[in-house]
Amino acid sequence: MKVVLFCGGLGMRLREYSEAIPKPMVPVGYRPILWHVMRYYAHYGHKDFILCLGYMADAVKKYFLHYDETISNDFVLAEGGKKVELLASDIHDWRITFVDTGLYSNIGQRLSLVKPFLEGEEMFLANYGDGLSDVPLPETIEFCRAQSATACFVGVARPAASTWWRRRTGDGSRAFVTSRTRAYE
């Protein structure tokens, strides 16, 4: 199942970083937040990514074009530093499609521009390039499938930031919302 990640916004809420780098490239530890988001999906077997790029797209492209697996994996350095033997690899089986979706495009426009890359997909996942979570992805996907909904999204209800929600809209103005502990209709 493909994963669409929206990485093209101007990052207005992270002004101190976003003038130098795009928001998805803000570091968390020694990797950008985008890498952590992708790692989350890869953990569940979803390793075919479509990045919707815009603002500072070159920074995202350069990061992956010059990716150094030795930063997050164990390795052996041999032959006086001439040979590197990775003991593990973290993105070797990822497929990443980079699509310039425009500097000022909204989410709908970005999604429309990557539609050709989603042909033949029964379902796909989408998220912001800085949308980290610990949502149980397999259960969430099964929930969405069971709803026969056109779209499902996961969000956080304030102020209880630790509670995750699922919402389904359809049948006119009817919405179905559920959390870990209760359901409403």
Residue, then its C-alpha position, 0 to 999 in steps of 0.5 A: m500500500k502506497v503512502v502519500l506524504f505532504c511535504g510542501g507547505l511553508g512551515m509557518r508554525l516553525r518559523e525559527y527552522s522553516e526559513a532555513i529548512p522545510k518543516p519535514m526536515v527539522p531534526v529529531g535526534y540525528r534524522p529529520i522528522l520526515w524520516h521518522v514518519m517514513r520509518y513508522y510506515a515502513h515498520y508496518g510494511h508500507k515502504d512505497f512513498i510518494l512525497c508531495l514537495g513544494y517549499m524547499a523541495d531541493a532540501v528533501k531531494k538532496y537528503f535522500l540522494h545523499y543518504d548515509e546509512t552509516i548514521s543510523n546503522d551499525f557497520v564495519l570499516a575495513e581496508g583502512g577506511k576504504k570499505v564500509e560493510l553495513l551490518a543493517s540497512d534501514i531504507h534499502d527496500w524503500r521506494i520513494t517518488f518525489v513529485d513537485t506539487g507546487l509552492y502554494s498548492n493546498i492538500g487537495q491540489r497536491l493529492s490531485l497532482v500525485k493521482p497518476f502515481l496511485e492508479g491501480e491502488e485499492m487504498f492508500l495512506a496519506n499524512y503530513g511530512d511531520g505527522l508523527s504518531d503511535v496510532p496502531l496502523p494495522e487496526t486503523i486500516e482495518f477499521c477504515r476498510a470495514q467502514s466502506a468509506t471513501a476516506c478516513f482520517v485520524g486526528v487528535a482531539r484537544p485537550a486529551a492529546s493522548t487519545w486518538w480518534r477515527r472519523r467517518t463522514g458520509d450519508g449527508s451530514r452523518a459522521f461517525v467518531t470513535s476513540r479508544t474508549r467510546a464511540y458516538e454517532 
